[in-house]
Amino acid sequence: MATLNEVVVDSSIIIACSIPQEQTKWARQKMAQYTTFHILDLTYYEVANAFKHMVPKRLTPMEAKTTFSVAQQMMDIFIVH
């Protein structure tokens, strides 16, 4: 019997893996359990929107640019639906 090692990733997991926060360790542990990742095409917009609202509250502009780049690199290797 084949084991499925795929998962659909929500934007909140991408954010948690990109921006250190309370859920980061858990999100990274969960991601490490899989080898193939799927996202919806709207995930790019959801992540960008989260960064837009976090910049003034939690991140400097440079931190936002760097962490968004990390999030974008993650999404670029995922399968988009």
Phi and psi in degrees as a GROMACS rama.xvg file:
@    title "Ramachandran Plot"
@    xaxis  label "Phi"
@    yaxis  label "Psi"
@TYPE xy
-76.2063  144.643  ALA-2
-100.429  126.03  THR-3
-78.1045  128.064  LEU-4
-122.98  41.462  ASN-5
-121.337  153.08  GLU-6
-150.855  147.731  VAL-7
-89.9763  127.239  VAL-8
-103.072  128.12  VAL-9
-84.7968  155.252  ASP-10
-58.9975  -31.2254  SER-11
-64.7464  -31.9433  SER-12
-70.9708  -39.9848  ILE-13
-63.4516  -42.9026  ILE-14
-62.2256  -46.577  ILE-15
-62.856  -33.6596  ALA-16
-77.8412  -21.3977  CYS-17
-94.7316  -37.0916  SER-18
-115.171  115.461  ILE-19
-54.7598  126.614  PRO-20
-158.608  -176.661  GLN-21
-57.9084  -35.5271  GLU-22
-91.7478  0.608631  GLN-23
-59.7817  -48.6291  THR-24
-60.8108  -46.2359  LYS-25
-61.8321  -46.2347  TRP-26
-61.2566  -42.8236  ALA-27
-67.163  -37.2611  ARG-28
-63.7514  -43.1408  GLN-29
-64.4264  -43.3272  LYS-30
-62.2683  -34.2809  MET-31
-67.9178  -14.5935  ALA-32
-81.2086  -8.49363  GLN-33
-125.578  160.809  TYR-34
-117.276  -20.4661  THR-35
-125.29  132.292  THR-36
-124.452  140.92  PHE-37
-123.029  143.333  HIS-38
-136.916  159.282  ILE-39
-84.8646  155.296  LEU-40
-61.0795  -28.2672  ASP-41
-71.8695  -12.1217  LEU-42
-59.736  -37.375  THR-43
-58.1575  -43.95  TYR-44
-69.3557  -39.7888  TYR-45
-63.5633  -42.2571  GLU-46
-66.6187  -44.5516  VAL-47
-61.0243  -40.1587  ALA-48
-65.3151  -39.8802  ASN-49
-62.9238  -42.3477  ALA-50
-65.2475  -38.5819  PHE-51
-58.604  -40.3971  LYS-52
-85.1835  -19.2023  HIS-53
-87.6289  -23.2161  MET-54
-54.3079  -54.4714  VAL-55
-70.3776  -20.7982  PRO-56
-93.922  -40.1064  LYS-57
-128.145  -19.9616  ARG-58
-126.357  144.713  LEU-59
-75.6352  162.991  THR-60
-55.6713  -39.2045  PRO-61
-68.8017  -40.839  MET-62
-62.3548  -41.5013  GLU-63
-61.9828  -43.8842  ALA-64
-62.6894  -45.1642  LYS-65
-66.5877  -47.8677  THR-66
-70.9753  -33.0686  THR-67
-65.426  -37.1648  PHE-68
-60.8185  -41.8196  SER-69
-62.5453  -46.0129  VAL-70
-62.291  -42.0256  ALA-71
-65.4102  -40.3296  GLN-72
-62.4815  -38.5159  GLN-73
-61.6869  -50.6866  MET-74
-64.196  -32.8873  MET-75
-65.4987  -22.5534  ASP-76
-97.3768  -3.42932  ILE-77
-85.288  159.24  PHE-78
-83.4151  125.27  ILE-79
-100.167  133.938  VAL-80
